Amino acid sequence: MEYVMSKLLWEAREGKYAVPAICVSNMESVLACFIAADRTRSPIIIQSAYSEMEPQMIGYRDLAGIIRTFGDRYTDVPYAIHLDHGMSEKECMDALEGSFPSVMFDGSSLSFEENMEVTARIKKAAGQERTVEAEVGKVGGEEGGSSDGSYHIIKSDPDQLREFVLKTGVDAIAVSIGNIHGCHGIEKQIPELDFRLLERLKDACEIPLVLHGASGIPDEDIHTAVSLGICKINYYTQLYNVYMDCVKQYSDCTMEECMGNATRVLAGEIEKLIKVCGSAGKA
């Protein structure tokens, strides 16, 4: 059953677990999400970015339609549809108009004031019935089709976070605590998560917090982050690698056999992440 993302996040906050947010861009990856969530009885957030959809010539309504079609099959799976890393106000508005009920505006390249202004406009357009996620600080690494492979991590500031939430009315915040996009970025530096900072960020606001760049972070660090208030955890690179390794392994098979195997392998990997997040059995 489809839910607004904020409902899933508040339930996770109260239940002290996190909902995995899985990046998808085609039918196979969407199906793998539902298979994994159904097997583990877990809620799940199914998300994509324009930079992931555009190369496959898939629009917002196309992808939302695919997700909802499988949602009609897996009626016991609580899921939400979300735009990951809207890199501009236009991308977020296009997604809202394209039947995405939840968007993330990534204003981390803007000044703090500009980030607040644009986020506030997007939240006003979304209204109370739709969810807006934003980012305070800057998570390092690769994201959104950016060619900038350096980290440029700017850790989230608790005082700025408090002001941002107050002035924008945003529903969830992606925090920067040393996490890095893309399995630790192009330079492949292992992240050191600042858990003391995460505690201060949780105390600074009363809305769900989000961890980006979770691929490859040790399970014990994920568990600690969840215990300190992380309610949504984003995964892409780890799943992409598993999926593509399987495609290469079965490249001599028929297309149907190759993609079927890749879907099953991807579903198995998503099941592992669901258990790490602690959301198994929470549906």
C-alpha positions in Angstrom: 0.0 0.0 0.0 1.3 3.4 -0.9 2.0 5.9 1.9 3.3 9.5 2.1 7.0 9.1 3.0 6.7 11.3 6.1 4.3 8.7 7.7 6.8 5.9 7.2 9.6 8.1 8.7 7.6 9.0 11.8 6.7 5.4 12.4 10.4 4.5 12.1 11.4 7.3 14.5 8.9 6.1 17.1 9.9 2.5 16.5 13.6 3.2 16.6 14.4 1.7 13.2 15.2 3.1 9.8 13.4 2.6 6.4 15.8 1.7 3.6 15.5 4.0 0.6 16.5 2.2 -2.5 17.4 4.0 -5.7 15.7 2.5 -8.8 15.5 3.4 -12.5 13.9 0.4 -14.3 11.3 -2.3 -13.9 13.7 -4.9 -12.5 15.0 -2.8 -9.7 11.5 -1.8 -8.7 10.4 -5.4 -8.6 13.4 -6.4 -6.5 12.4 -3.8 -3.9 8.9 -5.3 -3.6 10.1 -8.8 -3.5 12.6 -8.0 -0.7 10.1 -5.9 1.3 7.4 -8.6 0.9 9.7 -11.4 2.1 10.9 -9.4 5.1 7.6 -7.7 5.9 9.3 -4.3 5.8 8.2 -0.9 4.7 10.4 0.5 1.9 11.1 3.8 0.2 11.5 3.5 -3.6 13.3 6.5 -5.0 15.1 7.7 -8.1 16.9 10.8 -9.3 16.6 12.6 -12.6 20.2 11.7 -13.4 19.3 8.0 -13.0 16.0 8.1 -15.0 17.1 10.4 -17.9 19.7 8.0 -19.5 17.0 5.3 -19.7 14.5 7.7 -21.2 12.1 7.3 -18.3 10.0 10.2 -16.9 8.6 10.8 -13.5 5.1 9.6 -14.4 6.6 6.5 -16.1 8.5 5.4 -13.1 5.7 6.3 -10.6 3.4 4.1 -12.8 5.7 1.2 -12.7 6.1 1.4 -9.0 2.3 1.7 -8.4 1.7 -1.3 -10.8 3.8 -3.5 -8.6 2.3 -2.0 -5.5 -1.0 -3.3 -6.7 0.5 -6.8 -6.7 2.3 -6.5 -3.4 -0.6 -5.0 -1.4 0.9 -5.9 2.0 4.1 -3.8 1.4 4.0 -0.3 2.8 5.9 1.8 0.3 6.6 5.4 -0.6 7.7 7.0 -3.9 10.4 9.7 -3.5 12.6 11.9 -5.7 16.2 11.6 -4.6 18.6 14.5 -5.0 16.5 17.0 -7.0 19.4 19.2 -8.0 17.2 22.2 -8.9 13.8 23.7 -8.0 12.6 22.8 -11.4 13.5 19.1 -11.0 11.5 19.0 -7.7 8.5 20.8 -9.2 8.5 18.6 -12.2 8.5 15.5 -10.0 5.7 16.8 -7.9 3.7 17.5 -11.1 4.7 14.0 -12.3 2.8 12.4 -9.4 5.8 11.9 -7.1 4.3 12.6 -3.6 7.8 13.2 -2.1 10.9 15.1 -3.2 14.4 15.8 -1.9 15.9 19.2 -2.8 19.6 19.1 -2.7 20.7 22.7 -2.1 24.0 21.8 -0.6 25.9 23.7 -3.4 24.0 26.9 -2.5 24.5 29.3 0.4 22.7 28.4 3.5 20.2 31.3 2.9 19.6 30.3 -0.7 19.1 26.7 0.3 16.4 27.8 2.9 14.7 30.1 0.4 14.3 27.4 -2.3 13.4 24.7 0.1 10.7 26.9 1.6 9.2 27.5 -1.9 9.2 23.8 -2.7 7.6 22.9 0.6 4.9 25.6 0.0 4.2 24.0 -3.4 4.1 20.5 -2.0 1.7 21.4 0.9 1.1 19.4 4.0 0.0 16.3 2.1 3.3 15.8 0.4 6.8 15.3 1.8 9.9 17.4 1.3 13.4 16.4 2.3 16.4 18.8 2.3 20.1 18.8 3.1 21.9 20.9 5.7 25.7 20.9 5.2 27.1 18.9 2.4 27.6 15.1 2.1 30.8 14.4 0.2 31.5 12.2 -2.9 29.6 11.6 -6.1 25.9 12.4 -6.5 23.3 13.8 -8.9 25.5 13.4 -12.0 28.1 15.7 -10.6 31.6 15.4 -12.1 33.1 16.7 -8.9 34.7 13.6 -7.4 36.2 15.3 -4.4 34.6 15.1 -1.0 34.1 18.7 0.1 32.3 17.5 3.2 30.6 20.3 5.2 29.3 18.8 8.4 25.8 19.8 9.4 25.6 22.6 12.0 23.0 22.0 14.8 22.2 25.8 15.0 21.7 26.0 11.3 19.6 22.9 11.3 17.3 24.3 13.9 16.9 27.6 12.0 16.4 25.7 8.6 13.6 23.5 10.0 11.9 26.5 11.6 11.9 28.7 8.5 11.2 26.0 5.8 8.7 23.6 7.4 10.6 20.8 5.8 9.6 17.2 6.7 13.0 15.4 6.8 16.7 16.5 6.8 19.7 14.7 5.3 22.6 15.3 7.6 26.3 15.4 6.9 28.3 13.6 9.7 31.2 12.3 7.6 29.2 10.1 5.3 30.2 10.0 1.6 28.3 9.2 -1.6 29.3 6.5 -3.9 30.9 3.8 -1.7 33.2 6.4 -0.2 33.6 8.6 -3.2 36.0 8.5 -6.1 39.0 8.7 -3.8 37.6 5.7 -1.8 38.2 7.1 1.7 36.4 5.2 4.4 34.0 7.5 6.2 34.3 8.2 9.9 30.8 9.0 11.2 30.6 11.7 13.9 28.1 10.2 16.2 28.5 12.9 18.8 27.5 15.4 16.2 24.5 13.2 15.2 23.3 13.3 18.8 23.4 17.1 18.8 21.6 17.2 15.4 18.8 15.0 16.8 18.5 17.3 19.8 18.4 20.4 17.5 15.2 19.4 15.7 12.1 17.2 16.0 11.9 15.8 12.5 13.3 12.6 11.0 16.9 12.6 10.0 18.3 10.9 6.9 21.7 9.2 6.1 22.9 9.5 2.5 25.8 7.5 1.1 25.3 4.4 3.2 26.7 1.9 0.7 29.6 0.2 2.2 29.3 1.6 5.7 29.9 -1.1 8.3 26.7 -2.6 9.8 27.6 -1.7 13.3 27.9 2.0 12.3 24.5 1.8 10.7 23.1 0.3 13.9 24.6 3.2 15.9 23.3 5.8 13.5 19.8 4.3 13.7 19.9 4.3 17.5 20.8 8.0 17.5 17.8 9.0 15.3 18.5 8.2 11.7 15.1 7.2 10.2 15.9 6.8 6.4 19.0 5.3 4.9 19.8 5.7 1.2 21.4 3.0 -0.9 22.5 3.0 -4.5 26.2 2.1 -5.3 26.3 -1.1 -3.3 23.2 -2.3 -5.1 24.3 -1.1 -8.5 27.6 -3.1 -8.1 25.7 -6.3 -7.1 23.3 -5.9 -10.0 25.9 -5.2 -12.7 28.1 -8.1 -11.5 25.2 -10.4 -11.9 24.4 -9.0 -15.4 28.0 -9.6 -16.4 28.0 -13.1 -15.0 24.9 -14.1 -17.0 25.7 -12.1 -20.2 25.8 -15.3 -22.3 22.2 -16.2 -21.3 19.1 -14.9 -23.0 18.0 -11.4 -22.0 15.1 -12.8 -20.0 17.3 -15.2 -18.0 20.0 -12.5 -17.4 17.6 -9.9 -16.1 15.6 -12.4 -14.1 18.7 -13.6 -12.3 19.8 -10.0 -11.7 16.4 -9.1 -10.2 16.6 -12.1 -7.8 20.2 -11.3 -6.8 19.3 -7.6 -6.2 16.3 -8.6 -4.1 18.5 -10.7 -1.9 20.9 -7.8 -1.4 18.0 -5.5 -0.5 16.8 -8.0 2.0 20.2 -7.8 3.8 20.0 -4.0 3.9 16.4 -4.2 5.3 17.7 -6.3 8.2 20.6 -4.0 8.8 18.2 -1.0 9.1 16.0 -2.9 11.5 12.8 -2.5 9.5 12.1 -6.3 9.0 8.8 -7.2 10.5 7.7 -3.6 10.8 5.1 -3.7 7.9 
